[in-house]
Amino acid sequence: MHRRLLPVQDTFASWQRDGGSALSQALVLRERLLGPATLTSASLRLLYDISSQFVDDLPERICWHAPTLSASETQAVLPPQVLVQKTVSVEMAGRLLLWTGIGDYEHTLDQRRVVASALGLPRQAARQCSTNPATCRPEEEFAMLPGMVSPFLPPLRPTRLVSVVQVPWPAVWEEQGKAVGVSLSLFESLILPLSCFRAVVLQYAAQAYAPGIHWMEVSSQDLLLHEQAA
């Protein structure tokens, strides 16, 4: 694939020069050509608008790499000090959730119990759940291929999702200046400072998620309170 056919960097640079984003026919064409192998043009525009509040060099933060089909593959091609954003679908008691975190993490039983309790699900739902269930096809449900699923869903797209769950990361990572790689496509990642990433995702969720999708954060305090109540 030639970069001239996929001008995210060029579009971001144009928006930066003009001081604001506008509808990009190039990104619309890119979406038509690549389908679920790229974030939608609307997602890219909203992600740019939000992220540019925190960093002023977004065009230079796009990292090109070989196409990757999993979080572990993406982590292997990201620059040093950059952690992959890993997102998986989880089915609990017939409810579909997205579970997202930084680095190649695994969600825990205690975290699932906190979420099940918050959603009013039976306690056993935390154990009897499935990750990346066969009933969920990411390209149809989220308009993304499996290797790039993330919380940056197409704005206001109808979905079966009931919640997007964010797992916390160690505060020391922000102090160490670590960054996170957000998948723009199977072969591009946007590198954002971890220190502003929570604000970026929260703003995106507030503006893009369809009614009925709840944003949840599982904090260390939540887990402590759950352990005390157990």
N, C-alpha and C positions, 0 to 999 in steps of 0.2 A: 504494500500500500504506500502511495506517495503522500508525503506531507501536504503537498499543494492541494490534494483532494480532501484533506481533513484539517481545515485551518483553525483549529481551536486557538492555537497560540496567536495566529494572525488576528483572529476576532477579538481575543482578549486585549491584544496590543492596540487595536483600533478603538475599542471601548475606553481603554486607559487614556489614549490621546484625546478622545472626544469628551471625557469627563462623565460618561454615563453610558449605559448599555442601550441598545436598540435591536429590533428584530433583525436577525442575521439570516439572509437567504442561504449563505454558505453552510451554516449550521443546520438549517432545515434540510438542505440537500444531503449533508453528512448523515443525518438521522434516517433519511430515506434509503441511503446506500448501505448503511451498517445495521440498521434495525436495532435489536436488543444488544448488539455488541458495543453500543455507546450510550451514555446518558442522553436523554432527550434534549433537544435544543432549549426547551423551556427550563429544564433542570440546570443546564449549563449556565443559562442567563441568570437564574436566581442564585445559583452558587457563586457566580462572579459578583453579583451585586452585594451579597452578604459578606463574602470573604474580603472584598476590596475595602471594606471598612476597617479591617485589621492589618492588612499587608498591602504594600504599594507596588509590588513587583510580581503580580500574579502571572503575567506571560512567561517570565523566566522560571517560574516554579513548576512548569509542566515537564515531567520526566517521561521520556520515551523509553520503552523497553520491549523485549520480546513478548508476544502474547502469552498471558498466564491464565490458568484455569482454576486456580485455588489460591487461598491466602498464603499458604506456605511457598508456592511458586512465586507469588508477587513479592513476598518478603525477601526472597533470594536475589531479586534483581533491583531492589530499591537501594538508594545510596546509604552509606553509614549514618547512624543516628536517626534514621527514618524508620518508623514502625508501620506495619501494614494495619489497615482497618479491616478487621475480620467480622463478617456478618453472616449469620446462618438463619434459616427459617426453623421454627419449632412449633410443633402441634401439641397442644395441651387440651385434653377433654374436648376435642373437636374445634378448639379455637386456634387460629393461626397467628403466630407472633414472629417478629424479626428480633434477633438477639445480636447485639453489636458491641464490639469492644476493640481495644488497641492491642496489637501484638497477636501472636498465635495462641490465644487463650482457649480454655474450655469452660463452658458454664457449669456451675456446681449445683448439687442438690439443694443446698441451703438457699442459693439465689433463686432457684426455680420455686421453692416453697414460699419465699417472700412474694414473688410475682403471682403465684397461684392464689395466695391469700388476698392480695390487693385486687385481683380480678374476681374474687368470690367463687373460685373454683374448688372442688373437693381436694382435700389434702393429698390424696393418692395421685392426683393429676401430675404432681411434681415428679413422681417416679415413673408413671405410665405415660411418658411423653416420647415423641420421636423428633430427631434432628434431621433437617432436610428431608421431610417426609415425601413419599412417592406421590402423595395427593397434591403436592405443590410444585408446579412447573414455573420456575422463576421468570422465564421469558414471557410467559402469558400473564402471570400474577403481578410482576413488578416491572415488566418491560426491560429486563436485564438478563444477560446470560449468567449462568451459575458462578463463573469466575469473577464477577464484578458486582454482585449484589451488595447494596449498602442502604443506609437510611435516606439517601438522596433520591427519593421516589419521584416519579413524574408528578408534577403539581396537580392536585385534586383528582388524580386518577382513581376510579372505583376499584376497590380491592376487598378481599375477605379478611384482611388484617384487622385485628382488634387492638394490637399494641406493638410499639417498638421499644425494646428494652435496652438501655445503655448500661454496660458494666463499667464501673469506675477504674481508673488507672492510678498507679502510685503518684503522689504529688511530687516526689523526687524527680520523676521523669521530666516534669516541666522545668524544675530548677536546673536540670542538666541540659536544657535546651533541645530536648528531643522534638522530633516532628512526626507527622502522620501522613501516609500516602493515601489519598482518596482516589478511587478508580474512576476515571472519566471514560475509559473504554478498556478493552482487554489488553491494550498496549500503551496506555497513557495513565499516569498518576499525577495528581495535583498535590504538591508538597506544602502542607500548612503547619505552622508552629503549633505544637500541642497546647501551648498556653492559651490560645484563642479558640481551640477547636470546639470546646463545649458550647461557647457562645454561638459559633457558626451553626452547629447542628440544631441548637434550640431555636434559633431564628428561622432556620429552614423548616423545621417541623411546624412551627407556628404559622408559617405562610403557605406551606405546600400540602400538608396532610389533609386528606378528605375527612369530613365529619365522621366521627365514630372511631378514628384511630387515636389511641392514647399514647403519649410519650411517657416512659417511665425510666427512672434512674434507680438502680439498686446500689445504695451506698453501704459503706462499712457499718454505719449506725443502724441501718435497716437490718442488717444481718445480726448485729449484736442484740437488738431488740427482739428479733425472732428467736434467737438462741435462749434468751431469758424467758420468753413465753412458752417455749417448747417443753 
